[in-house]
């Protein structure tokens, strides 16, 4: 009994838990709201919480079979088998007197028909996989858009604004001139990008398909590359702060 409970508890750490991802996104939204209540990044964080819930439900729904497709496949297989049985057992006895040449032609035609039917049934059997794949791509497209939205919000957060020689122009965007606030802002953006990767991984966990896994990896690579650029900015902020005083705390 104890071993079974320990096994079930261990499974929690072998698969991504959608509820934990949603909870992390909600906690992040609260943290952004506390530090930057008027910033647009707070709205992005709120939208990420909603998106997390939507994508988690979609990923969970993809684990279930599409019954109408399976029923359609079963009916198609049954009808095809009945047709072959009818042709092979009833119609073939209507013409008993056939020559060897006609017999060989009949065998060849039957084999070709069987081959085409098998290919047709195979394509039909993979229709459920294609439907799920299409649904995943729709969700991943939304997630990719969210990644670019996060990137837009960090784009103008330039560490150069911390320099004493920095002179804003009339059309310059609003800058964060406090090193700690700027570092935290960028760190929040990096955390959001990390969460998008985990949301994408939910679909690879639900749909065991090579094309889906490749698309999920592309989403994760996009978020990782943008997050790497953000941490380059954070490193610059730490260097500027180190020259001016104590290191910038990120915790």
trRosetta pair geometry for C-beta under 8 A, 3 or more apart (Angstrom, degrees):
i j d omega theta_ij theta_ji phi_ij phi_ji
1 4 5.9 -53 -150 32 29 109
1 5 6.6 24 153 -13 63 106
2 5 5.8 -56 -150 39 33 109
2 6 6.2 33 152 -19 67 107
3 6 5.6 -56 -146 38 31 111
3 7 6.3 35 153 -23 65 104
4 7 5.6 -52 -150 33 32 113
4 8 6.5 29 154 -16 65 102
5 8 5.8 -52 -148 37 34 109
5 9 6.3 33 152 -18 65 106
6 9 5.6 -54 -147 39 33 112
6 10 6.2 36 153 -23 65 106
7 10 5.6 -54 -147 34 31 112
7 11 6.7 39 152 -27 63 99
8 11 5.7 -46 -153 24 35 115
8 12 7.6 48 148 -28 58 91
9 12 5.9 -39 -170 10 42 116
10 13 6.1 -66 -167 40 47 101
10 14 6.8 42 142 -22 73 110
11 14 5.3 -61 -148 34 45 114
11 15 6.6 4 168 10 76 106
12 15 7.4 -82 -150 50 23 82
12 17 6.5 8 -162 -61 82 127
15 205 6.2 114 -153 -158 93 135
16 20 7.6 -136 -177 59 65 113
16 21 6.7 28 173 -42 108 123
16 198 6.2 166 -141 -170 139 92
16 201 5.9 119 -30 106 156 112
16 202 5.8 -111 91 -88 137 72
16 205 5.8 -137 33 -41 107 163
17 20 4.0 69 84 6 109 112
17 21 7.0 175 91 -11 59 82
18 21 5.6 -56 -151 36 38 112
18 22 6.3 36 154 -18 70 104
18 52 7.8 157 -171 168 82 87
18 56 3.6 119 -168 -144 130 118
18 59 6.8 174 -86 66 131 126
18 60 6.8 -70 -13 -50 159 110
18 202 6.1 65 -89 -121 96 137
19 22 5.7 -52 -146 38 33 110
19 23 6.2 35 153 -19 65 107
19 56 7.6 114 -59 -165 43 155
20 23 5.6 -53 -145 38 31 113
20 24 6.3 34 154 -21 64 104
21 24 5.7 -52 -148 35 31 111
21 25 6.5 31 152 -18 63 105
21 52 5.8 -159 126 -160 97 120
21 56 6.8 172 70 -81 119 120
21 195 6.7 133 -165 -153 92 90
21 198 5.3 -170 -118 123 123 126
21 199 6.4 148 168 -76 146 72
21 202 7.4 -96 11 -59 164 125
22 25 5.7 -55 -150 36 32 111
22 26 6.4 32 152 -19 66 106
22 49 6.9 79 -161 -155 74 70
22 52 4.7 160 -103 127 69 123
22 53 5.7 72 -121 -75 128 71
22 56 6.1 -50 -52 -24 115 155
23 26 5.6 -53 -145 36 32 111
23 27 6.3 33 155 -18 65 105
24 27 5.7 -53 -147 37 31 111
24 28 6.3 34 153 -21 64 106
24 195 6.5 -171 107 -106 115 116
25 28 5.6 -54 -149 35 31 113
25 29 6.5 36 151 -23 64 102
25 45 7.5 173 -178 -171 76 74
25 48 5.3 -143 -158 124 118 98
25 49 4.7 166 127 -96 111 63
25 52 4.5 -178 13 -24 163 157
25 195 5.6 116 -85 -163 93 153
26 29 5.6 -50 -151 31 33 113
26 30 6.7 34 151 -18 63 102
26 49 5.1 82 -83 -124 66 124
27 30 5.7 -53 -154 34 35 113
27 31 6.5 35 150 -19 66 105
28 31 5.6 -53 -149 36 35 112
28 32 6.4 35 154 -18 67 104
28 45 5.8 -141 117 -150 91 117
28 48 7.6 -38 84 89 126 136
28 188 6.8 140 -172 -148 101 87
28 191 5.7 -169 -126 123 136 132
28 192 6.9 162 149 -76 150 74
28 195 7.2 -115 8 -42 160 148
29 32 5.9 -53 -147 37 31 109
29 33 6.3 31 154 -19 64 109
29 42 7.1 89 -161 -159 73 66
29 45 3.9 160 -107 139 72 110
29 46 5.4 101 -143 -77 132 54
29 48 7.1 -173 -69 61 105 100
29 49 5.3 -34 -33 -41 147 127
30 33 5.7 -57 -147 38 30 112
30 34 6.4 31 156 -22 65 105
31 34 5.8 -52 -148 32 30 111
31 35 6.6 7 162 0 64 110
31 188 7.1 -168 105 -108 109 113
32 35 6.4 -72 -148 48 28 95
32 36 5.7 -42 -179 49 70 100
32 39 7.3 -104 173 70 98 119
32 41 5.7 -125 -165 119 131 100
32 42 5.0 176 125 -99 109 67
32 45 4.5 161 37 -22 152 161
32 188 5.3 108 -91 -155 101 148
33 36 7.3 -77 -112 69 17 58
33 37 5.6 49 -173 -105 62 66
33 42 4.9 92 -87 -136 69 122
33 45 7.4 -133 -39 76 83 140
34 37 7.2 13 -124 -62 9 89
35 181 7.2 174 171 -132 110 83
35 184 6.0 -95 164 130 161 142
35 185 8.0 -150 119 -73 125 69
35 188 8.0 -164 63 -52 134 142
36 39 3.6 -11 158 9 119 130
36 41 5.9 30 97 58 145 113
36 42 6.0 -160 99 -46 89 102
36 181 7.7 119 -74 -165 100 103
36 185 6.6 77 -53 -100 147 96
36 188 7.9 -124 17 19 131 166
37 42 6.6 38 -145 -59 27 160
38 42 7.8 116 56 10 7 135
39 42 5.5 117 73 -11 77 92
39 185 7.5 -145 -146 -124 168 113
40 43 5.5 -47 -165 33 56 113
40 44 6.5 59 140 -20 74 100
40 153 6.2 -149 92 -117 106 116
41 44 5.2 -50 -150 36 42 116
41 45 6.3 46 150 -22 69 101
41 153 5.1 128 -87 173 87 148
41 185 6.7 170 -8 -153 168 89
41 188 6.4 85 161 107 139 134
41 189 7.1 -83 -134 -72 128 85
42 45 5.6 -51 -150 34 33 113
42 46 6.5 36 150 -19 64 103
43 46 5.5 -50 -148 35 35 113
43 47 6.4 35 152 -18 65 104
44 47 5.7 -55 -150 38 32 111
44 48 6.4 38 149 -25 64 104
44 149 5.9 179 -128 133 116 114
44 150 6.2 137 171 -90 142 69
44 153 6.0 -96 -21 -32 159 155
44 192 7.0 14 131 -137 112 161
45 48 5.5 -50 -149 30 33 116
45 49 6.9 39 150 -23 62 97
45 188 7.3 -49 -77 173 126 118
45 192 6.8 -110 -98 -92 74 122
46 49 5.7 -47 -158 26 36 113
46 50 6.9 31 148 -12 64 103
47 50 5.7 -54 -153 39 39 110
47 51 6.0 39 150 -19 69 108
47 146 7.3 -165 119 -124 112 108
47 149 7.9 -40 85 113 144 158
48 51 5.5 -53 -141 41 32 113
48 52 6.2 43 154 -28 64 101
48 146 6.6 119 -99 -169 81 133
48 192 5.8 -113 -90 -143 163 102
48 195 6.5 74 175 98 129 140
48 196 7.8 -86 -137 -67 112 85
49 52 5.7 -50 -151 28 29 115
49 53 6.9 27 152 -16 61 102
50 53 5.9 -55 -155 34 34 109
50 54 6.4 29 151 -16 67 107
51 54 5.6 -55 -146 39 35 111
51 55 6.0 27 159 -14 70 110
51 142 6.9 -170 -142 140 115 116
51 143 7.3 140 168 -95 130 70
51 146 6.0 96 -166 -83 177 153
51 199 7.4 16 128 -145 98 165
52 55 6.1 -59 -141 42 26 104
52 56 6.1 29 158 -23 63 110
52 195 7.1 -49 -88 165 121 120
52 199 6.0 -117 -116 -95 71 125
53 56 5.8 -55 -145 34 26 112
53 57 6.6 24 157 -16 62 106
54 57 6.1 -60 -155 36 29 108
54 58 6.4 25 152 -17 65 109
55 58 5.4 -54 -144 39 36 113
55 59 6.1 37 156 -21 68 104
55 139 5.7 123 -122 -171 89 122
55 142 7.7 -161 -77 85 108 124
55 143 6.8 63 -96 -70 147 113
55 199 5.0 49 103 -172 153 113
55 202 6.5 119 140 61 101 142
55 203 7.8 -73 -177 -48 101 101
56 59 5.9 -53 -145 36 29 110
56 60 6.4 28 155 -17 62 107
56 199 7.6 -85 -58 -133 72 87
56 202 6.4 -98 -108 -158 57 166
57 60 5.8 -57 -148 38 30 110
57 61 6.3 31 154 -22 65 107
58 61 5.7 -55 -147 34 31 111
58 62 6.6 33 154 -24 63 104
58 135 7.2 -163 -174 158 109 108
58 139 5.2 169 116 -90 156 145
58 203 7.9 -15 110 -89 100 100
59 62 5.8 -53 -154 28 32 113
59 63 7.5 43 148 -30 59 94
59 139 7.8 -177 -58 138 77 168
59 202 3.9 -37 -120 138 171 110
59 203 5.2 -115 -110 -78 101 59
59 205 7.1 41 179 66 126 96
59 206 4.5 178 -178 -19 79 148
60 63 5.9 -44 -167 12 41 115
60 206 6.9 -126 -83 -107 23 137
61 64 6.2 -52 -168 26 46 108
62 132 5.4 108 -152 -149 103 107
62 135 6.5 -178 -94 95 112 131
62 136 6.8 59 -112 -69 159 93
62 203 7.0 37 48 -136 159 75
62 206 4.5 88 81 137 109 130
62 207 5.3 -50 147 -55 131 104
63 206 4.8 -97 -63 -152 83 93
63 207 8.0 -126 -81 -60 52 60
65 69 8.0 -132 168 58 84 102
65 70 5.9 17 160 -29 125 139
65 128 7.1 -15 -159 -162 77 148
66 69 4.3 40 105 15 111 117
66 70 6.7 149 87 -15 61 88
66 128 5.0 -176 42 -133 116 100
66 131 6.1 4 -28 85 169 144
66 132 7.3 -149 -27 -56 123 95
67 70 5.5 -59 -146 41 38 109
67 71 6.0 39 156 -21 72 105
68 71 5.7 -49 -144 37 33 113
68 72 6.3 37 154 -21 63 105
69 72 5.7 -55 -150 36 31 113
69 73 6.4 32 151 -20 65 104
69 127 5.7 -157 -157 98 122 107
69 128 4.5 150 111 -80 150 92
69 131 6.6 -145 -70 11 152 150
70 73 5.6 -49 -147 34 34 112
70 74 6.4 37 152 -20 64 104
70 128 6.8 24 -58 -67 77 142
71 74 5.6 -53 -149 36 32 113
71 75 6.4 32 153 -18 66 104
72 75 5.8 -53 -147 36 31 110
72 76 6.3 32 154 -19 65 107
72 124 7.6 -131 119 -174 97 112
73 76 5.7 -56 -147 37 31 112
73 77 6.3 30 155 -19 65 106
73 121 7.8 96 -159 -158 90 76
73 124 5.4 153 -114 138 88 107
73 125 5.8 91 -142 -95 140 59
73 127 7.4 -175 -70 38 110 116
73 128 7.9 -57 -31 -28 137 110
74 77 5.8 -55 -146 36 29 110
74 78 6.3 28 155 -18 64 108
75 78 5.7 -57 -147 38 30 111
75 79 6.2 28 156 -17 67 107
76 79 5.9 -55 -144 38 29 108
76 80 6.2 28 157 -18 64 109
76 121 7.0 172 120 -112 115 80
76 124 5.8 -94 86 173 160 166
77 80 5.8 -57 -145 39 28 111
77 81 6.2 28 157 -19 64 107
77 121 6.3 76 -93 -133 86 123
78 81 5.9 -55 -146 37 28 110
78 82 6.3 29 154 -20 63 107
79 82 5.7 -55 -149 36 31 112
79 83 6.4 32 153 -21 65 104
80 83 5.7 -53 -149 33 32 111
80 84 6.4 27 156 -14 66 106
80 117 5.8 143 -165 -163 132 123
80 121 6.9 -108 36 -73 170 116
81 84 5.9 -56 -148 40 32 108
81 85 6.1 33 154 -21 65 109
82 85 5.6 -55 -146 38 30 113
82 86 6.2 32 155 -21 65 106
83 86 5.7 -55 -149 35 30 111
83 87 6.3 22 157 -13 65 108
84 87 5.9 -56 -142 41 30 106
84 88 5.7 18 163 -12 67 116
84 114 7.6 72 -121 -94 136 85
84 117 7.5 50 -64 -135 125 179
85 88 6.1 -62 -135 44 23 103
85 89 5.8 -7 175 5 63 120
86 89 6.8 -71 -131 46 16 90
86 90 5.5 -30 -168 27 59 121
86 91 6.9 54 141 -12 71 102
87 90 7.4 -50 -93 51 10 82
87 91 5.1 -30 -144 35 49 128
87 92 7.1 74 153 -37 55 91
88 91 7.8 22 -21 48 13 89
88 92 5.9 4 -165 -17 33 133
88 110 7.6 84 -95 -134 99 131
89 92 6.8 -13 -86 30 5 109
89 93 7.5 -9 163 -10 42 112
90 93 6.6 -76 -167 32 25 102
90 94 7.6 35 145 -36 62 98
91 94 5.6 -36 -162 2 47 119
92 95 7.6 -80 -170 47 36 79
92 106 7.9 111 -125 180 101 143
93 96 6.5 14 -161 -72 57 87
95 98 5.7 71 133 -56 103 106
98 102 4.4 -117 -174 89 103 128
98 103 5.5 130 117 -60 118 81
98 106 7.4 17 163 -17 159 140
99 102 4.9 95 55 12 76 101
99 103 6.8 -132 101 -8 41 90
100 103 5.4 -55 -148 35 32 115
100 104 6.4 32 155 -19 67 102
101 104 5.9 -53 -151 34 31 108
101 105 6.4 30 152 -16 64 107
102 105 5.6 -54 -148 39 34 113
102 106 6.3 38 152 -23 65 105
103 106 5.6 -53 -151 33 31 113
103 107 6.6 31 151 -19 64 103
104 107 5.7 -52 -150 34 34 111
104 108 6.3 33 153 -18 66 106
105 108 5.7 -55 -147 37 32 111
105 109 6.2 31 156 -17 66 107
106 109 5.8 -55 -145 38 30 109
106 110 6.3 32 155 -21 64 107
107 110 5.7 -57 -150 35 29 112
107 111 6.4 29 154 -19 65 105
108 111 5.8 -54 -149 35 31 109
108 112 6.4 30 154 -16 64 106
109 112 5.7 -55 -148 38 32 111
109 113 6.2 33 153 -20 65 107
110 113 5.6 -55 -148 37 31 112
110 114 6.2 32 153 -19 65 105
111 114 5.6 -53 -146 36 31 111
111 115 6.3 33 154 -21 65 105
112 115 5.7 -53 -147 35 31 111
112 116 6.4 27 156 -14 65 106
113 116 5.9 -56 -147 40 30 107
113 117 6.1 30 154 -19 65 109
114 117 5.6 -57 -145 39 29 112
114 118 6.2 32 155 -23 65 105
115 118 5.8 -53 -149 33 30 111
115 119 6.5 27 154 -15 63 104
116 119 5.7 -54 -149 37 33 110
116 120 6.3 34 152 -19 65 107
117 120 5.5 -55 -148 38 33 114
117 121 6.2 31 155 -17 67 105
118 121 5.8 -54 -145 38 31 109
118 122 6.3 34 153 -22 64 105
119 122 5.6 -52 -147 34 31 114
119 123 6.5 32 154 -17 64 103
120 123 5.8 -54 -149 36 31 109
120 124 6.3 30 152 -17 65 107
121 124 5.5 -54 -146 39 34 113
121 125 6.1 38 153 -25 66 104
122 125 5.6 -51 -145 33 30 112
122 126 6.6 19 157 -11 63 107
123 126 6.0 -63 -149 41 30 104
123 127 7.1 57 146 -52 60 87
124 127 5.6 -25 -162 -15 40 119
125 128 7.7 -44 171 16 42 99
126 129 4.9 -47 -166 37 69 119
126 130 6.2 70 137 -23 82 99
127 130 5.6 -54 -148 37 36 110
127 131 6.3 39 153 -22 68 104
128 131 5.7 -52 -147 34 32 112
128 132 6.4 28 156 -14 65 106
129 132 6.0 -58 -149 40 29 108
129 133 6.2 33 152 -23 64 109
129 209 6.2 145 -164 -103 102 128
130 133 5.5 -52 -144 36 32 116
130 134 6.4 35 156 -21 64 102
131 134 5.9 -54 -153 32 30 110
131 135 6.6 28 151 -17 63 106
132 135 5.6 -55 -150 36 35 112
132 136 6.4 38 152 -22 67 103
132 207 5.3 172 146 -118 125 132
132 209 7.3 161 98 -27 114 147
132 212 7.9 -35 123 -67 96 141
133 136 5.7 -53 -151 33 32 113
133 137 6.5 33 153 -21 64 104
133 207 7.2 163 -82 165 58 150
133 209 5.9 -121 -87 131 101 165
133 211 5.8 28 -141 85 131 126
133 212 5.9 -129 -120 -61 79 98
134 137 5.7 -53 -151 32 33 112
134 138 6.8 38 151 -23 64 100
135 138 5.8 -49 -155 28 35 114
135 139 6.9 28 152 -12 64 105
136 139 5.9 -62 -155 40 35 107
136 140 6.1 30 152 -18 71 110
136 203 4.9 122 -140 -171 109 135
136 207 5.8 -97 -65 29 142 156
136 209 7.9 -176 14 53 159 133
136 212 5.1 4 112 -124 167 111
136 215 7.0 125 127 78 114 143
137 140 5.6 -54 -139 41 33 110
137 141 6.3 42 156 -28 64 101
137 215 6.5 -87 -100 -158 78 166
138 141 5.9 -52 -155 26 28 113
138 142 7.1 27 149 -15 60 101
139 142 5.7 -52 -158 33 38 112
139 143 6.5 35 147 -17 67 106
139 203 6.6 165 84 -77 132 140
140 143 5.3 -52 -147 39 39 115
140 144 6.2 46 152 -25 68 100
140 200 6.2 67 -119 -125 93 97
140 203 6.8 -90 -62 30 102 165
140 215 5.6 52 153 148 176 118
140 216 7.1 -115 -108 -85 132 58
140 219 5.8 -118 -157 -61 104 138
141 144 5.7 -48 -147 32 32 113
141 145 6.7 36 151 -20 61 102
142 145 5.7 -54 -155 33 33 113
142 146 6.7 35 148 -20 65 103
143 146 5.5 -49 -151 32 37 115
143 147 6.7 43 149 -24 65 99
143 196 5.6 143 -174 -161 99 99
143 199 6.0 -170 -120 100 132 122
143 200 5.7 158 136 -73 162 92
143 219 6.0 21 110 -146 124 139
144 147 5.6 -47 -154 28 36 116
144 148 6.9 30 151 -13 64 102
144 219 6.2 -110 -78 -114 84 93
144 222 6.8 31 -131 80 87 165
145 148 5.9 -58 -154 38 35 107
145 149 6.5 40 148 -24 67 103
146 149 5.4 -50 -149 31 36 116
146 150 6.6 37 153 -18 65 100
146 196 6.0 -179 97 -107 115 126
147 150 5.9 -53 -155 34 32 110
147 151 6.5 31 148 -19 64 107
147 193 6.3 74 -135 -123 86 83
147 196 5.3 158 -77 142 92 171
147 219 7.3 -174 -37 -160 148 80
147 222 5.7 70 143 121 161 117
147 223 5.4 -108 -127 -84 126 83
147 226 6.7 149 175 24 101 154
148 151 5.3 -50 -146 37 38 116
148 152 6.5 47 152 -27 65 98
149 152 5.7 -48 -153 27 33 114
149 153 7.0 29 151 -17 62 102
150 153 5.9 -58 -157 33 35 109
150 154 6.8 16 154 -6 67 107
150 189 5.5 144 176 -153 99 85
150 192 4.9 -171 -121 104 142 132
150 193 5.8 -172 109 -65 152 83
150 196 7.6 -136 2 -27 147 138
150 226 7.6 110 95 130 105 145
151 154 6.2 -66 -148 44 34 99
151 155 6.3 57 152 -54 67 97
151 189 7.8 111 -89 -175 35 122
151 193 7.9 71 -62 -85 80 120
151 226 5.1 -82 -94 -151 114 141
152 155 5.6 -36 -150 -2 32 123
153 157 7.8 23 141 -19 60 116
153 189 6.4 -167 88 -102 104 119
154 157 5.2 -60 -158 29 56 119
154 185 7.4 161 -111 135 83 93
154 186 5.8 94 -139 -119 117 73
154 189 4.2 64 -62 -136 131 173
154 230 5.8 -24 166 -105 158 107
154 233 7.7 -179 171 34 110 160
156 173 4.3 -16 -174 66 152 152
156 174 8.0 75 124 59 136 53
156 175 7.5 -121 147 -94 96 69
157 161 8.0 -84 -164 16 46 134
157 175 7.7 133 -125 -142 50 66
157 176 6.2 5 -135 25 96 114
157 182 6.0 162 -175 -153 107 91
157 185 5.8 -156 -130 107 155 129
157 186 5.9 -167 112 -70 143 95
157 189 8.0 -175 32 -15 147 149
157 233 7.0 84 106 167 93 155
158 161 5.4 111 80 -18 84 95
158 175 7.1 -54 46 -126 86 112
158 233 7.6 -115 -134 -135 35 121
159 162 5.7 -36 -175 15 62 116
159 182 6.9 134 -101 141 64 144
159 233 5.4 177 -30 -164 110 79
159 236 4.2 165 57 108 169 119
159 237 4.9 -135 -118 -68 118 74
159 240 6.2 176 175 -9 112 142
160 163 5.6 -33 -169 6 56 118
160 166 5.6 139 145 -97 78 124
161 166 5.3 164 -131 155 34 167
161 168 7.7 31 -125 -69 96 101
161 175 4.0 -168 -138 -176 154 140
161 176 6.9 107 93 65 145 48
161 177 5.7 -109 143 -97 105 67
161 182 7.5 174 68 -98 115 148
162 166 7.3 89 48 -4 23 144
162 177 6.6 145 -98 -156 55 55
162 179 5.4 63 -124 -83 140 89
162 182 6.9 -114 -60 22 115 160
162 237 6.7 115 -13 -126 158 77
162 240 5.1 97 103 137 136 156
162 241 7.9 -55 173 -59 153 74
163 166 4.5 115 68 -30 88 99
163 240 7.1 -103 -73 -135 70 133
168 172 4.1 -132 -162 58 91 153
168 175 6.5 -146 -85 0 129 129
169 172 4.6 121 50 -34 70 101
172 175 7.0 -18 144 -32 116 109
176 181 5.2 -134 -176 107 123 108
176 182 4.3 162 102 -82 120 84
176 185 6.0 161 -9 0 169 153
177 182 7.7 100 -33 -46 2 121
178 181 4.1 60 80 18 111 112
178 182 6.4 173 82 -14 54 87
179 182 5.8 -57 -143 38 28 111
179 183 6.2 28 158 -19 64 108
179 237 5.4 152 -159 -172 90 101
179 240 6.5 -158 -114 93 129 110
179 241 4.7 146 157 -79 158 112
179 244 7.7 169 -28 55 155 139
179 248 5.4 -118 135 -95 108 128
180 183 5.8 -55 -146 37 29 110
180 184 6.3 27 156 -16 64 107
180 241 8.0 93 -58 -107 67 146
180 248 5.5 -174 -93 -150 65 96
180 249 6.9 14 -129 51 110 73
181 184 5.8 -57 -146 39 31 109
181 185 6.2 37 154 -25 65 106
182 185 5.6 -50 -147 32 31 115
182 186 6.5 25 157 -12 63 106
182 237 5.9 -169 99 -115 114 142
183 186 6.0 -58 -150 40 30 107
183 187 6.2 31 152 -22 65 109
183 234 5.5 89 -139 -134 84 87
183 237 4.9 -170 -76 111 97 153
183 238 7.3 86 -107 -57 136 76
183 248 4.9 131 -17 149 164 142
183 250 5.9 -103 145 -97 120 88
184 187 5.4 -54 -144 37 33 114
184 188 6.4 39 154 -23 65 100
184 250 7.0 171 -87 -139 65 63
185 188 5.9 -53 -155 30 29 112
185 189 6.9 29 147 -17 61 103
186 189 5.5 -50 -153 33 38 115
186 190 6.5 40 149 -20 67 102
186 230 5.0 170 -177 -172 99 99
186 231 7.9 157 145 -78 118 38
186 233 5.5 -143 -134 92 157 122
186 234 5.3 -165 100 -67 136 94
186 237 7.6 173 25 -9 145 146
187 190 5.5 -50 -150 34 36 114
187 191 6.5 38 151 -20 65 102
187 230 7.9 154 -82 149 31 122
187 234 6.6 81 -65 -99 82 140
187 250 5.6 149 -80 -160 155 108
188 191 5.7 -52 -150 35 33 112
188 192 6.5 37 151 -21 64 102
189 192 5.7 -52 -152 32 33 113
189 193 6.6 32 151 -17 64 104
189 227 8.0 -179 120 -110 82 70
189 230 5.6 -161 93 -123 115 149
190 193 5.7 -54 -152 35 34 111
190 194 6.5 37 150 -21 65 104
190 227 4.7 95 -139 -143 83 94
190 230 4.7 -164 -71 96 98 145
190 231 6.4 74 -102 -56 146 87
190 234 7.9 -34 -29 -29 144 139
191 194 5.5 -52 -150 34 35 115
191 195 6.5 37 151 -21 65 102
192 195 5.7 -53 -151 33 34 112
192 196 6.8 38 150 -23 64 99
193 196 5.7 -47 -152 28 36 114
193 197 7.0 40 149 -19 62 99
193 223 4.1 163 179 -164 92 95
193 224 7.6 165 145 -64 119 29
193 226 5.7 -153 -124 85 150 109
193 227 4.5 -166 91 -65 144 104
193 230 7.5 173 9 3 145 145
194 197 5.8 -52 -160 30 37 114
194 198 6.9 33 147 -16 66 103
194 223 6.9 157 -76 152 28 128
194 227 6.6 76 -55 -97 79 154
195 198 5.5 -53 -150 36 40 111
195 199 6.4 42 151 -21 69 102
196 199 5.6 -51 -147 35 35 113
196 200 6.5 38 152 -20 65 103
196 219 6.9 -125 142 165 98 107
196 223 5.1 -179 77 -93 113 143
197 200 5.7 -53 -150 35 32 112
197 201 6.4 35 151 -23 64 105
197 219 6.7 165 -111 121 58 90
197 220 4.3 77 -138 -119 104 79
197 223 4.8 -139 -54 67 99 149
197 224 7.0 63 -80 -48 143 85
198 201 5.4 -50 -148 32 35 116
198 202 7.2 53 149 -34 60 89
199 202 5.8 -35 -164 7 39 117
200 203 6.2 -53 -172 27 45 108
200 204 7.2 38 140 -10 70 103
200 216 4.7 153 154 -146 101 81
200 219 4.1 -176 -113 93 160 143
200 220 6.0 -148 77 -52 139 81
201 204 5.4 -52 -152 39 49 112
201 205 6.1 53 148 -24 72 105
201 216 6.1 110 -92 -180 43 130
201 220 7.1 57 -58 -72 93 125
202 205 5.5 -58 -152 37 32 115
202 206 6.3 23 153 -15 67 110
203 206 5.7 -55 -140 40 34 106
203 207 5.9 -15 174 25 71 107
203 212 6.1 -127 138 -180 103 116
203 216 5.9 -170 73 -84 101 120
204 207 7.0 -69 -120 61 22 73
204 212 6.1 170 -98 127 63 98
204 213 4.9 85 -131 -106 111 69
204 216 4.2 -89 -47 21 116 170
207 212 4.8 6 99 78 118 177
208 213 8.0 15 -152 -47 42 114
209 212 4.0 75 72 11 103 111
209 213 6.6 -176 85 -12 51 84
210 213 5.7 -54 -145 37 31 111
210 214 6.4 33 155 -20 64 105
211 214 5.8 -53 -150 35 31 112
211 215 6.5 29 152 -17 64 106
212 215 5.7 -56 -149 38 32 110
212 216 6.3 34 152 -20 66 106
213 216 5.6 -52 -146 36 32 113
213 217 6.4 36 152 -21 64 104
214 217 5.6 -52 -149 34 32 113
214 218 6.7 37 150 -23 63 101
215 218 5.5 -48 -153 29 36 115
215 219 6.8 37 149 -18 64 100
216 219 5.7 -51 -154 33 36 112
216 220 6.4 33 150 -16 67 106
217 220 5.6 -54 -146 39 35 111
217 221 6.2 37 154 -22 67 105
218 221 5.7 -53 -145 36 30 111
218 222 6.4 34 154 -22 63 104
219 222 5.8 -53 -151 32 30 113
219 223 6.6 25 155 -12 64 106
220 223 5.9 -57 -149 41 32 108
220 224 6.1 31 154 -20 66 110
221 224 5.6 -56 -142 39 30 111
221 225 6.2 32 159 -22 65 106
222 225 6.1 -56 -148 34 26 109
222 226 6.6 17 158 -10 62 108
223 226 6.0 -61 -148 41 31 105
223 227 6.0 31 155 -20 67 110
224 227 5.6 -55 -142 39 30 112
224 228 6.3 39 154 -28 64 102
225 228 5.6 -48 -151 27 31 115
225 229 7.1 31 150 -17 60 100
226 229 5.7 -50 -157 32 38 112
226 230 6.7 41 146 -21 65 102
227 230 5.4 -50 -151 32 39 115
227 231 6.5 34 153 -16 68 103
228 231 6.0 -56 -149 38 32 107
228 232 6.8 41 148 -25 62 100
229 232 5.5 -47 -155 26 36 117
229 233 7.1 37 148 -17 63 99
230 233 5.7 -54 -162 32 38 112
230 234 6.6 37 144 -18 69 103
231 234 5.1 -43 -142 35 45 115
231 235 6.3 53 154 -23 66 98
232 235 5.7 -49 -150 33 32 114
232 236 6.7 35 149 -19 61 102
233 236 5.6 -53 -153 34 35 113
233 237 6.5 37 149 -21 66 102
234 237 5.5 -50 -150 33 36 114
234 238 6.5 38 151 -19 66 102
234 250 7.4 40 -166 -96 130 136
235 238 5.6 -51 -149 35 34 112
235 239 6.5 35 151 -20 64 103
236 239 5.6 -53 -150 35 33 112
236 240 6.4 32 152 -18 66 104
237 240 5.7 -54 -148 37 32 110
237 241 6.1 29 154 -16 67 109
237 248 5.9 -18 130 6 103 163
238 241 5.7 -56 -142 42 30 110
238 242 6.0 37 155 -28 65 106
238 247 6.1 11 -152 -151 93 88
238 248 5.4 -120 -100 30 67 108
239 242 5.6 -50 -144 31 29 115
239 243 6.8 27 156 -16 61 103
240 243 6.1 -59 -158 35 31 108
240 244 6.5 12 151 -6 65 114
241 244 5.7 -67 -144 47 34 103
241 245 6.4 -57 -179 58 70 76
241 246 7.4 -33 156 90 102 42
241 247 6.2 90 109 -144 118 33
241 248 4.4 108 40 -41 172 99
242 245 7.9 -115 -135 65 15 34
242 247 5.9 12 -86 -92 84 70
